[in-house]
Amino acid sequence: MIDGKTMDVNEVDSAQGFTCPLPINNHERILLAHGGGGKLTQDLIQKIFLLQLKNEFLLQLHDGAVFSINGSRLAFTTDSFVVDPIFFPGRDIGMLAVNGTVNDLAMCGARPLYLSIAFILEEGCPMHDVRRVVSSVQEAAKKAEVIIVTGDTKVVERGKCDKMFINTSGIGVIEPGVDINSRRARQGDKVILSGRIANHGIAVMSTREGLEFETELRSDCAPLHGLVEAMFHVTKDIHVLRDPTRGGVASALNEIAASARVGIHLHETTIPIAEEVEGACEILGFDPLYVANEGILLALVAPKEADLVLAAMRKHHHGLHARIIGEVVRQHTGVVTMKTKIGGTRVVDMLSGEQLPRIC
Amino acid sequence: MIDGKTMDVNEVDSAQGFTCPLPINNHERILLAHGGGGKLTQDLIQKIFLLQLKNEFLLQLHDGAVFSINGSRLAFTTDSFVVDPIFFPGRDIGMLAVNGTVNDLAMCGARPLYLSIAFILEEGCPMHDVRRVVSSVQEAAKKAEVIIVTGDTKVVERGKCDKMFINTSGIGVIEPGVDINSRRARQGDKVILSGRIANHGIAVMSTREGLEFETELRSDCAPLHGLVEAMFHVTKDIHVLRDPTRGGVASALNEIAASARVGIHLHETTIPIAEEVEGACEILGFDPLYVANEGILLALVAPKEADLVLAAMRKHHHGLHARIIGEVVRQHTGVVTMKTKIGGTRVVDMLSGEQLPRIC
């Protein structure tokens, strides 16, 4: 990220394609930053996974895959959760695992139906922790109206994993007329953000670092399929949906800009953030645009429908703080810029290193 | 397991419901044996997972879940792989992960279609190991005729995982007329085993322990959907399919016997095993019936069709050594017995502890 550097929107045009000065391309070993959701994650995906596994589905680089079986359009997604600590304000790894996969399906425009869950447990992990997490899994599944239909459990020796890791995969069904795809971002589209940013990352980090604030900072972890359904009631023609988890709002928008070959311009003053979270970010030295979220989404919608979609979102309990935070622009293809509070314009680059390891 | 103890088939009837004398029910912490695929795994699943997540799908305790979406019957399955070491004779964790999930789908009677893959990588893991494993994943997917459509990558700090763990989940489609279910085991059904036992477990263990044999013992890791397809060509009315992975042939048959409330009786002399594997089991002190397999399956078929199914299996390259190894009997509900080589009859109980940790 480039902090404090300001430039004119038009000047930025020539900046496209610039990269971080760090040599990120030829690591001989896996770094923590390869899991950070930023440039190194992209690099690993592009240079190792896509190079070998290349196919039309993976190349979409979406939160899930969409395909048809006997005429039904289905979404399929997977996520492993390694959050540390496993319990944090706003709940735990179990709730995160269910909602994470529910949201990935919702971001494909699908109604989540069935989830799998696979545990990797560390020898010596307290049984009551397992019980507590499984109880959260059940509660989250019930709330999200999905069924955990299949599972797996592995145990590894003490010191070979960290208490527990969880994988959830999920299947959902996509209604006819719905076509969510990063590549559908169009010039003029409004960028809507459904709620306040950085809550999840800061809640986990403050627990991990033993920080205390006047009010407890809680993860925003929540299922978003209901909010998406409310948006579809207004129009099925939503172009892009994305939940800005690892790497935050900045990384998600950079991915969309790169994928659709468009520019995106944000207005910092419109980005909703809780005062205490903003304060915590300042103390911890984090740019909130790069901090992970687990209960908000970004939607790109044609301008003529944006206000109606926004109104519908605000009526939903997971969209009370929804705002239009920017728009898709003709200039600076692949680059995200932001008009800052003090009136300048800066580039909002993709996260280049590791900001918050094991945040989800 | 109860080794060497012999009794008459009819005597065994009264032994049903007996349990291992170890107090396995009230562990306060996770033990390695909770991941062994035996009694403690069952205990964990029953007392923690099923207690909370109870639903018609999970209660089937199958390798995967079967459900309908818009009239199509689909199978959905998940598996995490934590095998140690990640490279072993016969390939590596990547091939295992693809074939494991392909086989779980095939054991539901489904044609495998789409897989997800999620990596948890340890900081410091050599990039060429990642590259090598991903290359295996692609090769295995191609051979198994499935597409890896979606994925995820997480990285944890050095010492918080062991090089890499992989989760694969998968979706397959089930043809009309196919109804594979452990509960369908019927008195008289023949138990067919598709090939030689214990190859995978012994190959991994000998690598781990640095043992050398005259001929290299290789894992039998292979996709079995083609073999299942060949069997369906003879009859769609196969009652049960199961790949005896963790816990081996003994545990798989015990699960079937318990689930269908039938007895199963085996003939030791008919169970195919390679001479060098039998020798290795003796040296290492393993009962091959409990050793993990990754490329064989058990099928329960009505007696009138068993010979035809067997003949079809033997024509397939993954079924060359197929044999009828036993049958479903009226006596000793829930118990598996075996006529031993020396002519006695012994109970083949479920694995009660941990024999081979991290075998898959």
Chai-1 contact restraints between the chains, C-beta under 6 A:
chainA,res_idxA,chainB,res_idxB,connection_type,confidence,min_distance_angstrom,max_distance_angstrom,comment,restraint_id
A,E28,B,M127,contact,1.0,0.0,6.0,A-B,restraint_1
A,R29,B,G124,contact,1.0,0.0,6.0,A-B,restraint_2
A,R29,B,P126,contact,1.0,0.0,6.0,A-B,restraint_3
A,I30,B,L121,contact,1.0,0.0,6.0,A-B,restraint_4
A,I30,B,E123,contact,1.0,0.0,6.0,A-B,restraint_5
A,I30,B,C125,contact,1.0,0.0,6.0,A-B,restraint_6
A,I30,B,V155,contact,1.0,0.0,6.0,A-B,restraint_7
A,L32,B,E123,contact,1.0,0.0,6.0,A-B,restraint_8
A,L32,B,V155,contact,1.0,0.0,6.0,A-B,restraint_9
A,H34,B,V155,contact,1.0,0.0,6.0,A-B,restraint_10
A,G35,B,K154,contact,1.0,0.0,6.0,A-B,restraint_11
A,G35,B,V155,contact,1.0,0.0,6.0,A-B,restraint_12
A,I48,B,V130,contact,1.0,0.0,6.0,A-B,restraint_13
A,I48,B,R131,contact,1.0,0.0,6.0,A-B,restraint_14
A,I48,B,V134,contact,1.0,0.0,6.0,A-B,restraint_15
A,Q52,B,V134,contact,1.0,0.0,6.0,A-B,restraint_16
A,Q52,B,S135,contact,1.0,0.0,6.0,A-B,restraint_17
A,Q52,B,Q138,contact,1.0,0.0,6.0,A-B,restraint_18
A,L53,B,Q138,contact,1.0,0.0,6.0,A-B,restraint_19
A,L53,B,I148,contact,1.0,0.0,6.0,A-B,restraint_20
A,N55,B,I147,contact,1.0,0.0,6.0,A-B,restraint_21
A,F57,B,V149,contact,1.0,0.0,6.0,A-B,restraint_22
A,G64,B,T150,contact,1.0,0.0,6.0,A-B,restraint_23
A,A65,B,V149,contact,1.0,0.0,6.0,A-B,restraint_24
A,A65,B,T150,contact,1.0,0.0,6.0,A-B,restraint_25
A,I69,B,S72,contact,1.0,0.0,6.0,A-B,restraint_26
A,I69,B,V173,contact,1.0,0.0,6.0,A-B,restraint_27
A,N70,B,S72,contact,1.0,0.0,6.0,A-B,restraint_28
A,S72,B,I69,contact,1.0,0.0,6.0,A-B,restraint_29
A,S72,B,N70,contact,1.0,0.0,6.0,A-B,restraint_30
A,F76,B,T150,contact,1.0,0.0,6.0,A-B,restraint_31
A,T77,B,T150,contact,1.0,0.0,6.0,A-B,restraint_32
A,T78,B,S116,contact,1.0,0.0,6.0,A-B,restraint_33
A,T78,B,A118,contact,1.0,0.0,6.0,A-B,restraint_34
A,T78,B,T150,contact,1.0,0.0,6.0,A-B,restraint_35
A,T78,B,D152,contact,1.0,0.0,6.0,A-B,restraint_36
A,T78,B,S169,contact,1.0,0.0,6.0,A-B,restraint_37
A,D79,B,D152,contact,1.0,0.0,6.0,A-B,restraint_38
A,S80,B,A118,contact,1.0,0.0,6.0,A-B,restraint_39
A,S80,B,I120,contact,1.0,0.0,6.0,A-B,restraint_40
A,S80,B,D152,contact,1.0,0.0,6.0,A-B,restraint_41
A,S80,B,K154,contact,1.0,0.0,6.0,A-B,restraint_42
A,V82,B,K154,contact,1.0,0.0,6.0,A-B,restraint_43
A,V82,B,V156,contact,1.0,0.0,6.0,A-B,restraint_44
A,Y114,B,F76,contact,1.0,0.0,6.0,A-B,restraint_45
A,S116,B,T78,contact,1.0,0.0,6.0,A-B,restraint_46
A,S116,B,S169,contact,1.0,0.0,6.0,A-B,restraint_47
A,A118,B,T78,contact,1.0,0.0,6.0,A-B,restraint_48
A,A118,B,S80,contact,1.0,0.0,6.0,A-B,restraint_49
A,A118,B,N167,contact,1.0,0.0,6.0,A-B,restraint_50
A,I120,B,S80,contact,1.0,0.0,6.0,A-B,restraint_51
A,I120,B,F165,contact,1.0,0.0,6.0,A-B,restraint_52
A,L121,B,I30,contact,1.0,0.0,6.0,A-B,restraint_53
A,E123,B,I30,contact,1.0,0.0,6.0,A-B,restraint_54
A,E123,B,L32,contact,1.0,0.0,6.0,A-B,restraint_55
A,G124,B,R29,contact,1.0,0.0,6.0,A-B,restraint_56
A,C125,B,I30,contact,1.0,0.0,6.0,A-B,restraint_57
A,P126,B,R29,contact,1.0,0.0,6.0,A-B,restraint_58
A,M127,B,E28,contact,1.0,0.0,6.0,A-B,restraint_59
A,V130,B,I48,contact,1.0,0.0,6.0,A-B,restraint_60
A,R131,B,I48,contact,1.0,0.0,6.0,A-B,restraint_61
A,V134,B,I48,contact,1.0,0.0,6.0,A-B,restraint_62
A,V134,B,Q52,contact,1.0,0.0,6.0,A-B,restraint_63
A,S135,B,Q52,contact,1.0,0.0,6.0,A-B,restraint_64
A,Q138,B,Q52,contact,1.0,0.0,6.0,A-B,restraint_65
A,Q138,B,L53,contact,1.0,0.0,6.0,A-B,restraint_66
A,I147,B,N55,contact,1.0,0.0,6.0,A-B,restraint_67
A,I148,B,L53,contact,1.0,0.0,6.0,A-B,restraint_68
A,V149,B,F57,contact,1.0,0.0,6.0,A-B,restraint_69
A,V149,B,A65,contact,1.0,0.0,6.0,A-B,restraint_70
A,T150,B,G64,contact,1.0,0.0,6.0,A-B,restraint_71
A,T150,B,A65,contact,1.0,0.0,6.0,A-B,restraint_72
A,T150,B,F76,contact,1.0,0.0,6.0,A-B,restraint_73
A,T150,B,T77,contact,1.0,0.0,6.0,A-B,restraint_74
A,T150,B,T78,contact,1.0,0.0,6.0,A-B,restraint_75
A,D152,B,T78,contact,1.0,0.0,6.0,A-B,restraint_76
A,D152,B,D79,contact,1.0,0.0,6.0,A-B,restraint_77
A,D152,B,S80,contact,1.0,0.0,6.0,A-B,restraint_78
A,K154,B,G35,contact,1.0,0.0,6.0,A-B,restraint_79
A,K154,B,S80,contact,1.0,0.0,6.0,A-B,restraint_80
A,K154,B,V82,contact,1.0,0.0,6.0,A-B,restraint_81
A,V155,B,I30,contact,1.0,0.0,6.0,A-B,restraint_82
A,V155,B,L32,contact,1.0,0.0,6.0,A-B,restraint_83
A,V155,B,H34,contact,1.0,0.0,6.0,A-B,restraint_84
A,V155,B,G35,contact,1.0,0.0,6.0,A-B,restraint_85
A,V156,B,V82,contact,1.0,0.0,6.0,A-B,restraint_86
A,K160,B,D162,contact,1.0,0.0,6.0,A-B,restraint_87
A,C161,B,C161,contact,1.0,0.0,6.0,A-B,restraint_88
A,D162,B,K160,contact,1.0,0.0,6.0,A-B,restraint_89
A,F165,B,I120,contact,1.0,0.0,6.0,A-B,restraint_90
A,N167,B,A118,contact,1.0,0.0,6.0,A-B,restraint_91
A,N167,B,N167,contact,1.0,0.0,6.0,A-B,restraint_92
A,S169,B,T78,contact,1.0,0.0,6.0,A-B,restraint_93
A,S169,B,S116,contact,1.0,0.0,6.0,A-B,restraint_94
A,S169,B,S169,contact,1.0,0.0,6.0,A-B,restraint_95
A,V173,B,I69,contact,1.0,0.0,6.0,A-B,restraint_96
